[in-house]
Amino acid sequence: MKVVCDAKEHHDKTCRWKGKATEVHMAFFDIERLGWEEGDVICGLVVVADGTVTSGRLRVTCDAEPDGGGRKEEEEVEEVVDAVSTRELQPVGPGYGSSNWRCC
């Protein structure tokens, strides 16, 4: 519970839209593990089960966020594609390009 309270405090101090935190998004597993239920109010935040949040992490949102605190799937996919496609892979590792490299 302390982590949620600390996250709310951090959000309220640093929110670029100057909003106040209203929800904490968590993985379904974490909510169940803590004995909470979706809709519970913890530190003044409504608990929301969110399949996009990985276990062990949480995301605090507020009503001031332009997209209402949620992301659309196509936005997430677009961001991932952009991040992957802007960088060319460079081979690395021991012996790469070396003529005396041996396996095993």
N, C-alpha and C positions, 0 to 999 in steps of 0.2 A: 504494500500500500504506500510505503514511503516513496518508492520510485515514481509512482503515479503522481503523488503530491509534488515531488520535486520537478517532474516533467511539466506539470501545469504551471508552476511558478516560473520555470525557465521560458515556457511559451509566452506567458503574459508579459514578461520583461523584454522578449526579443521579437515578438510578432511584427513582421514588416507592415501588416495592415492595421496594427494597433488594436487588434481584437482581443477578447477574453476567451480563454479555452472553454469549450462546451462538451467535447467528447474525447474519449481515449479509445483508440482502435487497437485491438489485440488479436492474436491468433486464437481460433476456437479452442485449441488444446490448452493454452495458457489460462484462458478464462475458466475452463472446467477444472484445471489443476488447482487453481486458487480457491475453488469453491464458490466462484461468482457466477452470475448469469447475465446474459445480454440484457441491457436495460437497467442493471444495478447502477447506483450512483456512488462513485468512489471519489472522495476529495472534491465533490461538486461537479465531477465529470460523469457523463453517461457512458457506460461501457458498451462498446460496439464490437461485435465479432466481425473480423475483416480477413478474408482469405488472402489478401495481398500482403499482409503483415506476417513476417516469419516468426516462428516461436522464439521467445526470449527477447523480443523487441516490442515496442509500442509506438504509436503515432498519435499525437495530440492535435486536434483540429478546432477551429472556431468558426463562427458564423460570418466573420469578416473576410474569410478567404474567398476569392473570386469564384472558385468552382465548388463552394460549399464544403470544402474539406475532403472531397473525394476526387478520384481521378477516373477518367473514362478509359476503358481498355485500349482504345485506339491511340490515346495519348501515350500510354505506357509503352505500347509496342513501337510507336514512332520514336520515342526517346531511345529505346534499346537499339533499334536499327541504326539510328544516327550515331550512337556511341560506338557501335561495332564497325560501321562502314567508314568512319573517318580515320581509322588507324590501320596501317599495313603491318602484318605480322612479320617479325624479324626472327630468324632462327637463332637459338642460343643453346649453349650447353658445352660440356667438355668435348674437345675434339672436332667441333664443327668446322669444316673446311680444312682440317689437318689430314695429311696423307698417312700418318702413322696411327690413326685411330683404330682401335679394335674393340669388338664387343666381347664381353664375357672374359 
